[in-house]
């Protein structure tokens, strides 16, 4: 259970980092668009220019409790399944984990 909680915390931190990165990138890309107005990128091969569409929704319902508590309640209500730990082979070194 503790491992799942730790993994969920890491994913939450990654999401927050991505959100911050997207916000800072959006402001710099707006400046670049103004500088490159009227210039189209080359359409060569598979690589095609796709504008950043931004987030899918503009408004999200704010959480009133920490995400970890929401995850705990979802696990208790069996809305999501906890990952089962894989069995260790007989001849494996138990000091090492991945």
C-alpha positions as CSV (number, residue, x, y, z in Angstrom):
1,X,0.0,0.0,0.0
2,X,2.9,2.3,0.9
3,X,4.5,1.7,-2.5
4,X,1.3,2.6,-4.3
5,X,1.0,5.8,-2.2
6,X,4.6,6.7,-3.1
7,X,4.0,6.1,-6.8
8,X,0.8,8.1,-6.8
9,X,2.7,11.0,-5.1
10,X,5.4,10.9,-7.8
11,X,2.8,11.0,-10.6
12,X,1.1,14.0,-8.9
13,X,4.4,15.8,-8.8
14,X,5.1,15.0,-12.5
15,X,1.6,16.3,-13.4
16,X,2.3,19.5,-11.5
17,X,5.7,19.9,-13.2
18,X,4.1,19.4,-16.6
19,X,1.4,22.0,-15.9
20,X,4.1,24.5,-14.9
21,X,6.2,23.7,-18.0
22,X,3.2,24.0,-20.3
23,X,2.3,27.5,-18.8
24,X,5.8,28.8,-19.2
25,X,6.1,27.3,-22.7
26,X,2.8,28.9,-23.8
27,X,4.1,32.4,-23.0
28,X,7.3,31.8,-24.9
29,X,5.6,30.2,-27.8
30,X,3.3,33.3,-28.1
31,X,6.3,35.5,-28.3
32,X,7.8,33.2,-31.0
33,X,4.6,33.3,-33.0
34,X,4.6,37.1,-33.0
35,X,8.2,37.1,-34.2
36,X,7.6,34.5,-36.9
37,X,4.3,35.8,-38.1
38,X,3.6,34.8,-41.7
39,X,6.4,32.2,-41.8
40,X,5.2,28.6,-42.3
41,X,7.4,25.7,-41.1
42,X,8.5,23.3,-43.8
43,X,6.3,20.3,-44.4
44,X,8.9,17.5,-44.9
45,X,8.2,13.8,-44.6
46,X,6.3,12.6,-41.5
47,X,7.2,15.6,-39.3
48,X,4.4,18.1,-39.7
49,X,3.8,21.2,-37.8
50,X,1.0,20.9,-35.2
51,X,0.1,23.9,-33.0
52,X,-0.1,23.3,-29.3
53,X,-3.8,22.8,-28.6
54,X,-3.4,23.4,-24.8
55,X,-5.4,21.7,-22.2
56,X,-8.6,19.9,-23.1
57,X,-10.7,21.7,-20.5
58,X,-10.4,25.3,-19.2
59,X,-12.0,24.8,-15.8
60,X,-11.5,21.9,-13.4
61,X,-13.3,21.3,-10.1
62,X,-10.8,22.1,-7.3
63,X,-10.2,19.4,-4.8
64,X,-10.9,20.2,-1.1
65,X,-8.6,17.4,0.2
66,X,-5.1,16.2,-0.7
67,X,-4.8,13.9,-3.7
68,X,-3.4,11.2,-1.5
69,X,-6.5,11.1,0.6
70,X,-8.7,10.9,-2.6
71,X,-6.5,8.0,-3.8
72,X,-6.9,6.2,-0.4
73,X,-10.7,6.5,-0.5
74,X,-10.8,5.3,-4.1
75,X,-8.8,2.2,-3.1
76,X,-11.1,1.5,-0.2
77,X,-14.2,1.9,-2.3
78,X,-12.6,-0.4,-4.9
79,X,-13.0,2.2,-7.7
80,X,-9.4,1.4,-8.7
81,X,-7.4,-1.7,-8.1
82,X,-4.1,-1.8,-6.2
83,X,-1.2,-3.4,-8.1
84,X,-0.2,-6.8,-7.0
85,X,3.4,-7.4,-6.3
86,X,5.0,-9.9,-8.7
87,X,6.3,-13.1,-7.2
88,X,10.1,-13.3,-6.9
89,X,11.8,-16.3,-8.6
90,X,13.4,-18.8,-6.3
91,X,17.0,-18.0,-7.4
92,X,16.6,-14.2,-7.4
93,X,18.7,-11.9,-5.3
94,X,16.2,-10.5,-2.8
95,X,18.6,-7.5,-2.0
96,X,17.9,-6.1,-5.4
97,X,14.6,-4.7,-6.6
98,X,13.4,-2.9,-9.7
